[in-house]
Amino acid sequence: MTEVSQNESATRRTSATGYLFGVPVGDLGFFASLLISFATGFIAFFASTFLAIVAVLFYNSAMHGTIDFARTYSRVGLPVGLLVLAATLAYMGTLWVKRQIRRT
């Protein structure tokens, strides 16, 4: 196989349905889809909470504010984590259902 045809097949594979950045997420099972969805939700929760804590830190330092850091968990981290969890569950669930329908 030539280098050009290998690149073309890789391009087709990554642009096909069920592939995300070259990873075949459409071929995952039910529990793997759940695991990836919840892991993505946790990552979003922790990343957004971290960024919110840093933002509150800078705001409190610059403006001599008294914003409580505990609010970053409930006002920023939790909504972002739940939103990302719902979005990934919908996406991964849709891919799983399509795969189950295709099998029958």
Backbone hydrogen bonds, N-H to C=O, Kabsch-Sander energy under -0.5 kcal/mol:
donor,donor_aa,acceptor,acceptor_aa,energy
6,Q,2,T,-1.7
7,N,3,E,-2.0
8,E,4,V,-2.1
9,S,5,S,-2.2
10,A,6,Q,-2.0
11,T,7,N,-2.1
12,R,8,E,-2.4
13,R,9,S,-2.2
14,T,10,A,-2.1
15,S,11,T,-1.6
16,A,12,R,-0.8
19,Y,16,A,-1.3
20,L,23,V,-2.2
23,V,20,L,-1.6
25,V,18,G,-0.5
25,V,23,V,-2.2
26,G,18,G,-2.8
27,D,24,P,-1.3
28,L,25,V,-1.1
33,S,29,G,-2.0
34,L,30,F,-2.1
35,L,31,F,-2.5
36,I,32,A,-2.4
37,S,33,S,-2.2
38,F,34,L,-2.6
39,A,35,L,-2.3
40,T,36,I,-2.2
41,G,37,S,-2.1
42,F,38,F,-2.4
43,I,39,A,-2.4
44,A,40,T,-2.3
45,F,41,G,-2.3
46,F,42,F,-2.6
47,A,43,I,-2.6
48,S,44,A,-2.5
49,T,45,F,-2.2
50,F,46,F,-2.2
51,L,47,A,-2.4
52,A,48,S,-2.2
53,I,49,T,-2.5
54,V,50,F,-2.4
55,A,51,L,-2.2
56,V,52,A,-2.6
57,L,53,I,-2.4
58,F,54,V,-2.4
59,Y,55,A,-2.5
60,N,56,V,-3.1
61,S,57,L,-2.0
62,A,58,F,-2.7
63,M,59,Y,-2.8
64,H,60,N,-0.7
65,G,59,Y,-0.6
71,R,68,D,-1.2
72,T,69,F,-1.4
73,Y,70,A,-0.8
74,S,70,A,-1.0
75,R,71,R,-2.9
76,V,72,T,-1.1
77,G,72,T,-2.8
78,L,73,Y,-2.7
80,V,76,V,-2.0
81,G,77,G,-2.7
82,L,78,L,-2.5
83,L,79,P,-2.3
84,V,80,V,-2.6
85,L,81,G,-2.3
86,A,82,L,-2.5
87,A,83,L,-2.2
88,T,84,V,-2.7
89,L,85,L,-2.5
90,A,86,A,-2.1
91,Y,87,A,-2.4
92,M,88,T,-3.0
93,G,89,L,-2.2
94,T,90,A,-2.1
95,L,91,Y,-2.1
96,W,92,M,-2.2
97,V,93,G,-2.7
98,K,94,T,-2.5
99,R,95,L,-1.9
100,Q,96,W,-2.1
101,I,97,V,-2.5
102,R,98,K,-2.3
103,R,99,R,-1.4
104,T,100,Q,-1.0
